[in-house]
């Protein structure tokens, strides 16, 4: 019998003003934090962070992130003057800043606390650091030895982020039910190199149910820039439930296609969650879901503002060549493409991409 495994962050804290919890959490893991933050975030939060952390630490080192989460950025951040004396990383910002900080933690060791400032994906809870080349081609996935020690989600900060990021998080999270089910049913492995526990599949399903129930209502709070119950539920779904669902439940077609999308220059402006959302539509076509099911998903996508076609993702150029390139790159490079019930070939993937792209226009 194959071993099952489930993992996650040691602690998860969410709500308006949760940033203040850093003063109690950081000393649990170190006395000399290295704060890695997006440039824009640093400009807004640095003074507050100093006020919170100075009384409970011996020293604070700040490192600004900008650009791409690449090996170059990670090496530069880890080698920054003063970084050698730090003992806990505090990662603040979006997915790329967080993944860069994870890369630093992999090199330097110690603890890590993650503070997302957008809910655009589920990077905050996981061990994974998605590393790109400097020109934004997905290169590799690096793994921390453990999940983050703590994830602190201040929803008063999340609510001020652009609507597009929030919607992208919905797109990223929406796929987890379908990917975890495919991984489980096909005998696939999760990110702990083990079989998914049924709990992980249940969490991924709950993530989907919460999104379908509260996503539309949560967008009212996003536009108002004030968290409410629906907003809190969706943030929990897109960060915590989605993160646990993918890492312990496993991935399949929807995320595999991001390898192919990264090979198309015109798609590089699309956010991860936007790419995954269209990848999910392709997976559902590959699963041969009914017309009614696909139409329902398309309606939901359009209601919340998720892409339903390659054009929505920003694609330009010869459509058929683009689809062929996406399929070929995904088949060649995506490690979880085989975590699907039934064989996935280049031909079947091309057909599914084509159907998903046409469905929004034709409804069939």
Protein Blocks (a to p, Z undefined) as FASTA:
>chain_A
ZZddddddfbdcedehklmmmmmmmmmnocbdcddddfklmmmmmmmmmmmmmmmcfbdc
ddddehjadfklmmmmmmpghjlmpcbdcdeddfklmmmmmmmmmmngpadddddfbdfb
fklmmmbdcdddfkopafbdcddfbdcfbdcddfklmmmpcfklmmmmmmmmmmmmmmmm
mmmmnopacfkopacdfklmmmmmmmmmmmmmmmmmmmmmmmnopacfklmmmmmmmmmm
mmmmmmmnopcfklmmmmmmmmpmklmmpcfklmmmmmmmmmmmmnopafklmmmmmmmm
mmnopafbfklnopacjfklmmmmmmmmmmmmmmklmmcgdjddfklmmmmmmmmmmmmm
noZZ
